[in-house]
Amino acid sequence: MNYNPDIHHRRSIRVKGYDYSQEGAYYFTICCHQKRCLLGEIINGIMQPNIAGETVAAVWHNLPRHFPFIELDAFVIMPNHVHGIIMITEQQNNITNNQLLTAQTNPQTSLPNGTKAGSLGAILQNLKSVSTRQVNRITRNSGTIWQRNYYEQIIRDEQAYNNIRRYIIENPLTWEDDEENITKFKPI
């Protein structure tokens, strides 16, 4: 099938004009490539991560070392996706301004094209790329473990925060009914 721009185009799911590097709470979901169950399995409502799932968890917990302006909140690894909440704090603006100043005063340093430094996209890009490299090194595989994009939601109030947080924590309990659970469709 030939490329047709009227049919084959990616629509952004981001809020148009919103600065995803600004202070706030963000919920996200990242799915494994082709929704494959690469990260472990759920037994009796409890997630049992395999080495790939444990590696992803370690990369998650290490994110604040690379992004000191974030706070990690609820996070769950599921067999073929992850959910989490990241808080971007006001300190981020100071770090971004320092990065800009460094880039302006040092011609050898340039800001990356594309994803804005310090944004939710940059943070999740780091999570995906670092975890992919580490999982591939451990399993001696190659290729991506993640789908190309991710789902995000700006958490706008305390009620939404509490509902999302509960959803993340209780997610393994509902795996049997989860639309991402492709294992339930296996032929008998």
Number of C-alpha atoms within 10 A of each C-alpha: 3 5 8 8 8 6 7 9 9 7 6 8 11 13 11 7 6 9 12 20 20 17 17 15 22 19 22 18 18 22 22 22 16 10 18 18 19 19 25 18 20 16 11 11 14 14 20 18 19 14 15 20 25 17 19 23 19 12 19 20 14 13 17 14 9 10 17 14 19 23 15 16 13 15 20 20 24 27 27 24 22 20 22 21 24 20 18 24 16 14 13 20 16 11 16 17 11 12 16 16 11 15 14 13 9 10 8 8 12 12 13 8 7 8 13 16 19 21 19 24 18 17 21 19 16 17 19 21 15 16 24 22 17 15 22 16 11 12 11 9 12 11 9 16 25 21 15 12 14 15 12 19 15 17 18 11 9 9 10 12 17 12 10 20 19 12 16 21 15 14 19 22 16 13 22 15 9 12 9 18 18 14 14 12 7 6 5 3
